[in-house]
Every structure is written in structure tokens, then in C-alpha cells.
Amino acid sequence: MRIESKPVRITVTVLSILLALMFLAAGIPKLLGTPDVIAGFVKYGYPSWFPLLIGTTEVVAAALLLVPRLAWIGASAIVVIM
């Protein structure tokens, strides 16, 4: 999608960065496999490797959100894991 208006383009960019930071902040603890995160997943019946999968998806999706041509892929990945 090509955005012509400069204020709209700036707003979309800022919101994309904020969203990417949120998913990065959520994905890093899962990716690192901190004991409390793993315990939380196991408590709800998920295998202990599942946080790694979700964390990787969140971190990669956050990076993809910052690339305009690939943002739709990142958004789609987030929709799948939510």
C-alpha cells in the first residue's frame, strides 16, 4: 500500500515501530526460555519447547513489521499465534 500523505505516512511508521517493539518485548523472554515463561506454558498444558516457537515467531514478525513490503507477512504471523 502506497501512502501519499506525509502525516499519514509518519503516523503509520510510528505505530508500526511501537507495535514491533511490543511484540519484541513479548517475544524475547519466550525466546530466551526463562524458567517462569516455560513454567507458565507447561502449566497450561503446552510442551516446554512451545515458548521458543512462539517467541521466535513474535521476534521475526516484529522485524517484518518494520519492512513495509513484508509487514503483511509479519501481521499474518502474529494473527496465527494470537
C-alpha positions in Angstrom: 0.0 0.0 0.0 1.4 3.3 -1.0 0.6 6.2 1.3 0.9 9.7 -0.3 0.1 11.9 2.7 3.2 12.7 4.8 1.3 12.9 8.1 -0.4 9.6 7.5 2.9 8.0 6.4 4.6 9.3 9.6 1.7 8.0 11.8 1.8 4.6 10.2 5.5 4.4 10.6 5.4 5.4 14.3 2.6 2.9 15.0 4.4 0.1 13.2 7.5 0.8 15.3 5.5 0.8 18.5 3.8 -2.5 17.6 7.1 -4.1 16.6 8.6 -3.0 20.0 5.7 -4.5 21.8 6.0 -7.9 20.1 9.8 -7.8 20.5 9.3 -7.2 24.2 6.9 -10.1 24.4 8.9 -12.4 22.3 12.4 -12.0 23.8 11.6 -13.7 27.2 10.0 -16.6 25.4 12.9 -16.9 23.0 15.4 -16.9 25.9 13.4 -19.6 27.6 13.2 -18.1 31.1 12.1 -20.6 33.7 9.0 -18.6 34.6 7.8 -18.4 31.0 8.4 -22.1 30.4 6.6 -22.9 33.7 3.6 -20.8 32.6 3.3 -22.6 29.3 3.7 -26.0 30.9 1.1 -25.1 33.5 -1.5 -24.7 30.7 -0.5 -28.0 29.1 1.9 -26.8 26.3 5.2 -28.6 25.7 8.3 -26.9 27.1 9.6 -26.2 23.5 6.4 -24.2 22.6 7.6 -20.8 24.1 10.6 -21.0 21.8 8.4 -21.4 18.8 6.1 -18.6 19.9 9.0 -16.3 20.8 10.7 -16.9 17.5 7.5 -16.1 15.7 7.0 -12.9 17.7 10.5 -11.6 17.2 10.6 -12.4 13.4 7.1 -10.9 13.0 8.3 -7.8 14.8 11.2 -7.4 12.4 8.9 -8.0 9.4 6.5 -5.3 10.6 9.3 -2.8 10.1 9.8 -3.6 6.4 6.8 -2.1 4.5 6.8 -4.7 1.8 6.9 -7.6 4.3 4.7 -6.1 7.0 1.7 -8.1 5.8 3.6 -11.3 6.4 4.6 -10.2 9.9 1.0 -9.2 10.7 -0.2 -12.6 9.4 2.2 -14.5 11.6 1.0 -12.5 14.6 -2.6 -13.3 13.8 -1.8 -17.0 13.6 -0.2 -17.2 17.0 -2.8 -15.0 18.7 
